[in-house]
Amino acid sequence: MSLSEQQAAALSAETVVVAAGRPPRKRDEPVNQPIVLSSTYFGTGPLADGDRGYGRYSNPTWDPFEEALGQLEGAALPGLLYASGLAAVSSALSLIPAGGVLVMPSHSYAGSLVMATELAEKGLFELRTVDIADTDAVKALLAPAEGKAASMLWLESPTNPMLGIADIRALTAAAHEAGAIVVTDNTFSTPLVQQPLSLGSDVVLHSVTKYLAGHSDVVLGALVTSDAAIRATLLHHRIIHGGIAGPFEAWLALRGLRTLALRIERSQASAAVLAERLSTHPRIGSIRFPGLPTDPGHERAKSQMKSFGSVLCVQIAPAGGLSGADAADKLVRALQLWLPATSLGGVESLIERRRRHAAEPVSVPDNLVRLSVGIENVDDLWADLEQALDALDG
């Protein structure tokens, strides 16, 4: 493809996101990889390394995205694209040996928690959950208990939806000392904000659906690693379990990836402004945003993130005779520009009360509202929030 690993390392991420994954420069050939809609490829005799073989093994439309994501994460190998974020989660969890131990954040993406819980209930492994921001508590769970040390540490930082910040360097070092592999969900940060491989993680996970694709029109996931043996295992799982991406979705994701730097720059700047304004509003009981100097994860986030992301969460105070949860629901209904919908990371600003989902951990406050800031004008976004908050007293 267009950039070597050395070339990508010498360029800024803002350039790599545009330049990586281009086809060879041949006269009259397209500058972008076309969509290849084929389930079969010519071939005779035994398959050799690099042969596509069959549509479940490989597709030329996946290659550019996988190359670009690998280079953005600073990996020595291309990433692996999956049919969804949860397909990628499933593949990553398959790295846990039978009867092993998984240490996972008690607050993390609900789909990951549900899948891990169900697999643990079937006896595939033991699940230990913990506040991932409590470094000492995590280290304690990594250590042997009843003769069993952790097999995998699952990190998410910032966490979904509580925005807790893990000390990735310290925890990956402790996990490796215990003999555990480390998987980090980097969906909220993206590789433009945080690169977990450089902090010690073995595997990085993305819900490509969110910021990477960025337009709320595809469902995809991805894994990235620099370890060839781990990648081979993950690739085998993808082939055998069939969690493959559609060519058209892969093409859309790469097109969305090209504008990631611009979208992140705009949404992060707006998130910082909104967080500052919300922090002083009387209807806000509390706020979490790692960019605020008062946030408990601020200093840790500064040490391992280039910036602070575009997601913030607030707890709505009781108002007008309503409980905090009812006030939060009223707030969401009163908004006109913000869209009441799940997911995040698109060009549009989304808002939801997270405990409306049955799978959300009960430790998530029922009045907590998660905001995913898009690329609209920040003053328009604030005006909509302000009118909805003021209406809570009416």
Sequence and secondary structure as in RCSB ss.txt:
>XXXX:A:sequence
MSLSEQQAAALSAETVVVAAGRPPRKRDEPVNQPIVLSSTYFGTGPLADGDRGYGRYSNPTWDPFEEALGQLEGA
ALPGLLYASGLAAVSSALSLIPAGGVLVMPSHSYAGSLVMATELAEKGLFELRTVDIADTDAVKALLAPAEGKAA
SMLWLESPTNPMLGIADIRALTAAAHEAGAIVVTDNTFSTPLVQQPLSLGSDVVLHSVTKYLAGHSDVVLGALVT
SDAAIRATLLHHRIIHGGIAGPFEAWLALRGLRTLALRIERSQASAAVLAERLSTHPRIGSIRFPGLPTDPGHER
AKSQMKSFGSVLCVQIAPAGGLSGADAADKLVRALQLWLPATSLGGVESLIERRRRHAAEPVSVPDNLVRLSVGI
ENVDDLWADLEQALDALDG
>XXXX:A:secstr
    HHHHHHS HHHHHHHTT     TT  SS      SB    SS  TT   BTTT  TTHHHHHHHHHHHTT 
SS  EEESSHHHHHHHHHTTS TTEEEEEESSS HHHHHHHHHHHHTTSEEEEEE TT HHHHHHHHS BTTB  
SEEEEESS TTT     HHHHHHHHHHTT EEEEE TTT TTT  GGGGT SEEEEETTTTTT SS    EEEEE
S HHHHHHHHHHHHHHT    HHHHHHHHHHHTTHHHHHHHHHHHHHHHHHHHTT TTEEEEE TTSTTSTTHHH
HHHH SS  SEEEEEE  BTTB HHHHHHHHHHH SSSEE S   SSS EEEEGGGSTTS TTS TTEEEEE  S
S HHHHHHHHHHHHHGGG 
